[in-house]
Amino acid sequence: MALDSAQATRAATMDKIVALCKRRGFVYPGSDIYGGLANTWDYGPLGVELKNNIKQLWWKTFVHRRPDMIGLDAAILMHPKVWEASGHVVNFNDPLVDCKTCKSRFRADHLLEDKLGIGDAATKTPAEMTAILQDANLACPNCGNRTLTDARQFNMMFSTTIGPVSTTSQRVYLRPETAQGIFVQYKNLLATSRVKLPFGAGQIGKAFRNEITPGNFIFRVLEFEQMEIEYFAKPEESAAAFESWLGAMWAWIRLIGLDDAHVRVREHSREELSHYSSRTLDFEYDFPGTMGWKELYGLANRTDFDLARHQETSGVDLTYFDQAANTRYLPHVIEPTFGVERTFLTVMLDAYDEEETVDVNGKADTRVVLRLAPRLAPYKAAVLPLARKPELTAVARELFTTLQDELDTLVDYDETANIGKRYRRQDEIGTPFCLTVDFDSLEDGAVTVRDRDTMAQERIAIADAPAYLRHRVR
């Protein structure tokens, strides 16, 4: 099916984001010199800064600035009974089909959705998926042969062993989510933090899923980071807490600069709900090209499922004593979940822009601009001496050091190439402001500040530069 002009533009943007990420040091293919390892990615100098800025802003927003929140950093490896109690050993499965010819593997529900346009594919059983694929006589997307196997369930948890000899070692799993660490430590959190309902625990950490068909750059990967909250509330107040977190998640989306038009909320049908959930919403993002609307964040009411299961499996009392009501009960849990990599990708996609301009010689030119929210930009500013002259670089270096010290943030210094090329370089990596030291600076003690988005320039005193930037990059 042909793409309309808007879709074609966004499809090209995704390709350009992938190229920009490698060219400018945001994201590299993992194990690159060995030909790469499929669906693994390393974050370069600018990528790690953007990623850290996202995580730090999230922590400040949802943990530091809320009196009802505390933090946790739980271990990746946990007792295997944790995953039995949580239902992951039995329920954490995806439907898998193989191609008998080329040995490629695919998610059966994704084939039904992407190739046959079946919107409720995830609600169907493997047998139902097999029947639909056979009736459609669907060919393998990789080799074109019509040799797909029946669909069967595939558990997505990576397993490993603890101990020196595999035959006598204990089997454990790399966690597929961070949530269970909070549930397992719930009693310790209550005992040591003096918190009372309602309260939440936030955590940022790695999770691992043996995805059958990962891909679309960093959208679906084997190793990823979650920013996750488990919010404990009285059962009768959980619905109100759910609505409150829905609003908080929308506020976050706007805080990081995403366009509301590219985000929507979709309610899960009863058939779609996970085994632990009484209500789930997905925040979906309109990805460019054929990807379309895909999950960005999730919000779920997990009821008391997890605490009840861990209480039953461990034999440890996890009830909450409500002094006011003089009663004990298991809290219900609201879970807002945010993916770091998907946040990274959508922020890049929304920020990417191209402007038709003219260069210094009057020729048509294209300016690539990454309009990142200043609070997320890897570099908050760049200091640029107009020319590589000792008298200019001395002033520029001193200003650079002052900004680094007083702003306690990352500032770039660049004296290579002509000033126009340096401006373009900073535009492409999302630097909000460039401060140029010129020969007039030696006389008036001022610099020219150039705004990334408008290219407008204004003159400010060098002494005022830290306050000027501090006000604009919060």
Residue pairs with C-beta under 8 A, 6 or more apart in sequence:
3 11
3 289
3 290
7 288
7 289
9 288
10 287
10 288
10 289
10 349
11 288
11 289
11 290
12 288
13 288
13 349
13 352
14 217
14 287
14 288
14 289
14 291
14 349
16 352
16 368
17 217
17 345
17 348
17 349
17 352
18 217
20 26
20 348
20 352
20 368
20 370
20 428
21 27
21 47
21 348
22 28
22 29
24 46
24 428
24 429
25 44
25 45
25 46
25 47
26 43
26 44
26 46
26 47
26 50
26 348
27 41
27 42
27 43
27 44
27 47
27 217
27 218
28 41
28 42
28 43
28 44
29 36
29 40
29 41
29 42
30 36
30 37
30 40
30 41
30 42
31 37
31 40
32 42
38 214
39 211
39 214
39 215
39 220
39 221
39 222
40 221
40 222
40 223
41 217
41 218
41 221
43 51
45 378
46 378
46 429
47 344
49 378
49 379
49 410
50 344
50 347
50 372
50 376
50 377
50 378
51 225
51 340
51 344
53 375
53 376
53 377
53 378
54 256
54 340
54 343
54 344
54 347
54 376
55 204
55 225
55 227
55 340
57 255
57 256
57 375
57 376
58 204
58 227
58 252
58 338
59 71
59 202
59 204
59 227
61 252
61 255
62 69
62 202
62 227
62 229
62 248
62 252
63 69
63 70
63 71
63 202
66 200
68 195
68 198
68 199
68 200
69 199
69 200
69 201
69 202
69 229
70 189
70 193
70 195
70 199
70 200
70 201
70 202
71 201
71 202
71 203
72 181
72 182
72 185
72 189
72 201
72 202
72 203
73 203
73 204
73 205
74 178
74 180
74 181
74 182
74 184
74 185
74 203
74 205
75 181
76 174
76 175
76 205
76 206
76 208
77 160
77 162
77 172
77 173
77 174
77 175
78 172
78 173
78 175
78 180
78 181
78 184
79 172
80 170
80 171
80 172
80 173
81 313
81 314
82 180
82 184
82 310
83 89
83 92
83 157
83 173
83 180
84 90
84 313
85 309
85 310
85 312
85 313
85 314
86 180
86 183
86 276
86 306
86 309
86 310
87 275
87 276
87 309
88 157
88 173
88 176
89 155
89 157
91 274
91 275
92 155
92 156
92 157
92 176
93 153
93 154
93 155
93 156
94 107
94 109
94 153
94 154
94 156
94 211
94 212
95 107
95 108
95 109
95 126
95 129
95 151
95 152
95 153
95 154
96 105
96 106
96 107
96 108
96 151
96 152
96 153
96 154
96 212
97 105
97 106
97 107
97 108
97 111
97 130
97 133
97 148
97 149
97 150
97 151
97 152
98 104
98 105
98 106
98 148
98 149
99 105
99 106
99 140
99 142
99 143
99 145
99 147
99 148
99 149
100 145
100 147
100 148
100 149
101 140
101 143
101 145
101 147
102 140
102 142
102 143
102 145
104 140
104 141
104 142
104 143
105 212
105 213
106 140
106 141
106 148
106 212
106 213
107 212
107 213
108 121
108 126
108 129
108 130
108 133
108 151
109 121
109 122
109 124
109 129
110 121
110 213
111 133
111 138
111 141
112 118
112 121
112 124
112 129
112 132
112 133
113 119
113 121
113 122
115 136
115 138
115 141
116 132
116 136
116 138
118 132
120 269
120 271
120 272
121 129
122 272
123 269
123 271
123 272
124 132
126 150
126 151
126 152
126 153
127 151
129 151
130 150
130 151
133 148
133 151
137 146
138 146
138 148
139 145
139 146
140 146
140 147
140 148
154 210
154 212
155 210
156 176
156 209
156 210
156 211
156 212
157 173
157 174
157 176
157 208
157 209
157 210
158 173
158 174
158 208
158 209
158 210
159 171
159 172
159 173
159 174
160 171
160 172
160 173
160 174
161 169
161 170
161 171
161 172
162 169
162 170
162 172
163 169
163 170
174 207
174 208
175 181
175 206
175 207
175 208
176 207
176 208
176 209
177 207
177 226
177 228
178 203
178 204
178 205
178 207
178 226
178 228
179 228
179 230
179 306
179 335
179 337
180 306
181 203
181 205
182 189
182 201
182 203
182 228
182 230
183 230
183 306
183 307
183 310
183 333
184 310
185 201
186 201
186 232
186 307
186 318
187 316
187 318
189 195
189 201
190 320
193 199
197 232
197 233
197 234
197 320
197 322
197 331
198 231
198 232
198 233
198 234
198 237
198 241
198 331
199 231
199 232
200 229
200 230
200 231
200 232
200 334
201 229
201 230
202 227
202 228
202 229
203 226
203 227
203 228
203 229
204 225
204 226
204 227
204 228
204 340
205 225
205 226
206 223
206 224
206 225
207 223
207 224
207 225
207 226
208 222
208 223
208 224
209 222
209 224
210 222
211 220
211 221
211 222
213 220
214 220
214 221
214 222
216 287
216 291
217 345
218 341
218 342
218 344
218 345
219 287
219 291
219 294
219 341
219 342
219 345
221 341
224 339
224 340
224 341
225 339
225 340
225 341
226 337
226 338
226 339
226 340
227 337
227 338
227 339
227 340
227 343
228 335
228 336
228 337
228 338
229 245
229 334
229 335
229 336
229 337
230 302
230 333
230 334
230 335
231 241
231 245
231 333
231 334
231 335
231 336
232 320
232 331
232 332
232 333
233 241
233 331
233 332
233 333
233 334
234 322
234 329
234 331
234 332
235 303
235 304
235 329
235 331
235 332
238 301
238 303
238 332
238 333
238 334
239 301
241 334
242 279
242 299
242 301
242 334
245 299
245 334
245 336
246 265
246 281
246 299
248 336
249 283
249 297
249 299
249 336
249 338
252 338
253 260
253 263
253 283
254 260
255 373
255 375
256 343
256 347
256 373
256 376
257 347
257 350
257 351
257 371
257 372
257 373
257 376
258 285
258 346
258 347
258 350
259 350
261 286
262 285
262 286
262 346
262 350
263 283
263 284
263 285
263 286
263 296
264 283
264 284
264 286
264 293
265 281
265 282
265 283
265 284
266 281
266 282
266 284
266 293
267 279
267 280
267 281
268 277
268 279
268 280
268 281
268 282
272 280
273 279
273 280
274 280
274 300
275 305
276 300
276 302
276 303
276 305
276 306
277 300
277 301
277 302
277 303
277 305
278 301
278 302
278 303
279 300
279 301
280 298
280 299
280 300
280 301
281 298
281 299
281 300
282 295
282 296
282 297
282 298
282 299
283 295
283 296
283 297
283 298
283 299
284 293
284 294
284 295
284 296
285 293
285 294
285 296
285 342
285 346
286 292
286 293
287 293
287 294
287 346
287 349
288 349
295 342
296 339
296 342
296 343
296 346
297 336
297 337
297 338
297 339
297 342
298 335
298 336
298 337
299 334
299 335
299 336
299 337
300 334
300 335
300 337
301 332
301 333
301 334
301 335
302 332
302 333
302 334
302 335
303 332
303 333
304 330
304 331
304 332
304 333
306 333
307 318
307 330
307 331
307 333
308 330
310 316
310 318
311 317
311 318
311 319
311 330
318 330
319 328
319 329
319 330
320 328
320 329
320 330
320 331
321 327
321 328
322 328
322 329
347 372
347 373
347 376
348 370
351 370
351 371
351 372
351 373
351 430
352 368
352 369
352 370
352 371
353 368
353 369
353 370
353 371
354 366
354 367
354 368
354 369
355 366
355 367
355 369
356 364
356 365
356 366
356 367
357 364
357 365
357 366
357 367
358 364
358 365
359 365
359 420
360 420
367 424
367 427
368 424
368 427
368 428
369 427
369 428
369 452
369 453
370 427
370 428
370 429
370 430
371 430
371 452
371 453
372 430
372 432
374 380
374 432
374 472
374 473
374 474
375 473
375 474
377 430
377 431
377 432
377 473
378 410
378 429
378 430
378 431
379 410
379 411
379 412
379 426
379 429
379 430
379 431
380 407
380 409
380 410
380 411
380 431
380 432
380 433
380 469
380 473
381 403
381 411
381 412
381 431
381 432
381 433
381 434
381 435
381 469
381 473
382 411
382 412
382 413
382 414
382 422
382 426
382 431
382 433
382 434
382 435
383 396
383 399
383 400
383 403
383 411
383 412
383 413
383 414
383 434
383 435
383 437
384 396
384 413
384 414
384 415
384 419
384 422
384 423
384 434
384 435
384 436
384 437
385 392
385 393
385 395
385 396
385 415
385 436
385 437
386 392
386 419
386 436
386 437
386 438
386 439
388 415
391 442
392 437
392 438
392 439
392 441
392 442
393 415
395 437
395 441
395 442
395 462
396 413
396 415
396 437
397 413
399 435
399 437
399 447
399 462
399 465
400 411
400 413
402 465
402 466
403 411
403 435
403 465
403 466
403 469
404 410
404 411
406 466
406 470
407 466
407 469
407 470
407 473
409 473
412 426
412 431
414 422
414 425
414 426
416 422
417 425
419 436
422 434
423 434
423 450
426 434
426 452
427 452
430 452
431 452
432 451
432 452
432 453
432 472
432 473
433 449
433 450
433 451
433 452
433 469
433 472
433 473
434 449
434 450
434 452
435 447
435 448
435 449
435 450
435 465
436 447
436 448
436 449
436 450
437 447
438 447
438 448
440 446
441 447
441 462
444 459
445 461
445 462
445 463
446 459
446 460
446 461
446 462
447 459
447 460
447 462
447 465
448 457
448 458
448 459
449 457
449 458
449 459
449 460
449 465
449 468
450 456
450 457
451 457
460 468
